[in-house]
Amino acid sequence: MDGNSGASFDDPGPGTDYRAPQPFVASVNRRRFLQWGGAVAGAMALAGPGGVAEATRARASGLASSATGTISDLKHVVILMQENRSFDHYFGSLQGVRGFGDKQAFRFQSGNTIFQQPDTGRSDGGYLLPWRMNSTTMNAMNAGDLDHSWTGDHSARNSGLWNKWVSAKGEQSMGYLTRADLPFNYALADAFTICDGYHQAIMGPTSPNRMYFWTGTSSGATTNPADYTVKFTNVKTYPEQLTAAGISWQVYTNHEVGDGSGADGWVGDYGDNPLWFYKQYQTSMKANTTAGQQLAIRGAVQPWQASAGTPLGPNHVNHVLAQFLADCAAGTIPQVSWIVAPYSYSEHPAASPAYGAHYTRAVLEALMGNQALWESTALFVTYDEHDGYFDHALPPAPETSYTNEFISSQPIGMGTRVPMLICSPWTRGGWVDSNTYDHTSMNRFLQTWTGAPLVNVTAWRNLVSSDLTAAFDFANPDFSIPSLPDTVPLINQSDAAKSLPAVKPPASGAQVAPVQEAGTRPHRPTRHMPHADVAVNRSTGVVTATMSNSGSLGVSLFVFPDQYLTASATPFTVVNGTNKTYTWNTSSTSAKYAFSIYGPDRFVRSFAGNVVAASQSTGAVPQVSATPVTAAAGGGVAVLKIALGNAGQQAVTYTLTPNDYAGTTQTVPIALNGSATITWPVDANGYYDVIVKADTADGYTRRYAGRIQ
């Protein structure tokens, strides 16, 4: 008898390798699943990352004939939240995402990028670059965890400058893995959709982030409460909202005694089911009637059982998933399922990613093994927090005017990016979604799909965090089954790696810049469309940046002085129809200014120069502005219109240089009171990055980078 709600588990018999995914319980057509997987293997090799050849595309007649091409075709959502990995740590080297090749990365006032984290202990530049934790030469699969506390995360953040990763978390924080180390994870990204703008909800550890994931708030918690204890007596959880809306749901976990990284790490839930913290679930567990116990049963808040006697270790992935596998085989999983893994399958850094891959594959096989179920289900795979491992993207942050987003004057979040992979027929093809998301986005998706209203989510997060539906193309499902790597060799390699030396950063003088895989991948549309430009008042010496947003989703932007003023990060939340402004009074900086604006999805604006006083009657006065033109407004072609002018008494020559993406270098002379408009191209996904410089002696520069939908 398994700990999963009392489900039975059939012993395959002596000599069976429990690590290999076993035949499904009940009526799953395992042979047909294996035939599908084998049929697409060759096509995957030919098609490459990003999809399966058209010849292997399979559409199920049952669903296809009744499909609406909308979200209503989705019948089941399965959610697996794993442990403690940042986006760059896992996927910084993945082709086509915002990773190590990011030319729009934040730059410090020193000119170094955020990838060059200050490290006073190093003699080779005084900084540490992300370095590969090579799983063939060091024990990278079992590297161990780092500081990921509220205090440690805010120390690394350093008031929004994000320049203290090494001092707050140590040199191991800059370690990362690649496709060679994580072949299964990368194969999922190539076959389905990855989100590269998904953030943990709170700068802090596991439990507060999981509270956000299940309830929309941590209710003020910044640390992990004692496992399985009542922490909150009057907080509504989102599963209860589903019940009220008539939506079926279940938390799947193992109920055998086990919480930790020792001998019991292969069973139990590692304390990762946060519903234990809410009084109503423990009250339900103690109820005298079956009806009264339903909340606890659904929430997997149940008395612990003794060990079932199944050998501990990797041999029982199907044992700890037995109830889920059985329900998938029977086609009886509820509309919403959460899965909580035992410690050893959780991908916690002191556990192995290979065992997490083995666990995730078993979940996927259960879904794909039932054709009708797979054709109506989406699996979301994400991670609760970053564990202290570096990520270079600036997390969104609120202004102090937003309520319930600060504790002791410190912003609650958002925190570091973590991976989010979405596996379904509507997310096939190796796409990347760069919308802004956090852990409240999962419930926001469920609200969009089911109508069950959100609870506890703040106004600011509702403005800037989207609902994950942009990752889907419901009009064009692809029901084919991707070929995914066998995970058994991976866990064998991981076990063998325990004898390798501990992970260690490169010696001084041996650093190399991290390399991202070459190539691109298709991008889903984003719902934030920021823009910013400046106006220079020559009479007052004030430079004003105006930030706007033509998208349906609010956007979090930051302004950083690049020179002349003390380094700082000023947040702005910009919504459609309400512009925000930032002013720089050059009277205190000898008429000079230099600042940049950073936002999600590679958005950058940089403005530098010297204000030419209105009374000055000699010399050039450069004037540059840019206007994004969407494909709809531009006759089917998206472009950036760059207006070049000169209000001075001397000719000026501009040089336009592509810093990334499309375009070629241009030199444009502008006479006194002259003007010109340059049409700057974008790449296939709508991205642009152009630097405009004037040949004046004051360093006049404008940089425009971002995306035009």
C-alpha angles and dihedrals in degrees: 000000000000125000091238101104091308097300119161122244122204114220107230088211138249119322095028117135100233090191091070114079105264129218110288120257116256121353109347110139094232094172092056091050091052091048090054092048093049093046094058097043095086093041091052089055090052096042094046127200113345104045156345123275115267090246090069096047108121125190120192112232094215098057095031091059093051100033119127097194089236139098089274088078086071111092104166135035120195119190126196117182113190131187140278114328129132123218097245091044090060107020109018089112096045116121117258101005129108095273141120094328092060108137089182093063119134116270126211121227087260089066093248118126124241087258088069097071114192111256113173091191093068126087095196099082100319093264139091123224124206106279131199119253093211108208092203095059104028138030093264093145091064100029100143133236132285138208108301100159129133089253094046094048092050090047090055090046091054096193092316099312092103093205102126105071094121097043092046100040109014134247093293088068088077094057120114142180131226141206089278089060097037107033094153095049092048091047089056090053091049093048100041138011130300125196114219096183099056116122137189109253101234133028094243146069137313107284099049089050092049089049088057090048094054101031111017094247143050088221090230097311114140098168135050111271118219107286119262095008127124109257103160129041103180110031121118115222125211094241087063089054089054091052091051089052092050094251118144118229143165139187109222117206141131117269100199116117106274135124119151147036097283130080092316094053092101095063136040124039104279089239088289097129102090094189087087088072093065117084097218091064095051090044088053091049089058095046119125096224134062090234091053091051096054096096091053093044092052091044093049090237096141139136113282117255129214118258113287089223095248108144111264121239131055094327098091112049087129090049095058090043095042098118093046092048091049093049092048091050091051093042091237104120111131125249091265124031129180118195122203117192129211116254097264092055095040098089091235104164092250087053122058129266086216092065089047089052089050090052094046091049090054089053092049093046090053090054097041092045090068105060097198091048095049091050091059104035139087122199117204116198117188143145129243098225144339101260090222096301116140126260123177103208115101109243115229115257133190130236115250090254091075114092128227091020099098137064117192089346091304120117113248092215171204096259135196122317116267127187122271118185121184116201117191142109088267095053100047122128111062098279128166123215115202100183117127113264139163135176091285088063092075093061089040087058091049090050091052091049102040105022091234102144123240120250130204097005114138126238092246095055091047087056100049107022117078130212103246094244090113088071091066133080101196092174093062113039121179111206096184119123115239123224108245130188120268107253098202094080088047094058091044089054090046092053091049091049091066088083092057123097119277118268113276133180119242119277119255109286093022099084119125127187113257113257125222120208113265121252139040138262131212117276128217117229117269125224097215116076108180127183133176137181138164139239121203118211104206092189097055100025091233120141113202125195115200117202121199138173126205094182130101092240124067117244132217113222132178130207118209126182108232095196143356097033131068112274112266141149118230114191125213127184108206123193131184111282097015117085124201126211136208120194132202116193105206093195087092096044102050092261091302127125136177124167141142136212120213130191143156126299095032096304113162135160122181125184126183136159147094123284109240107217117241089237093059111103101184137066134030125305108202118210122187133169135165134211124194111222116199122219089250091056096037102058094267097316124096114217142160113241110211117195115204121195144163124210095174139091098255135057119261131202121211126204117203113198129183108233091183142347118014136001139064131247113273133187115207123183116205120195126213108305089356128135143189137185120220122200106217118197129228128214127254091281094045099259126144137173119180132165119208118197130181121213091238119121096241098076095251105190138165123185124190121186131159142082135296113204 
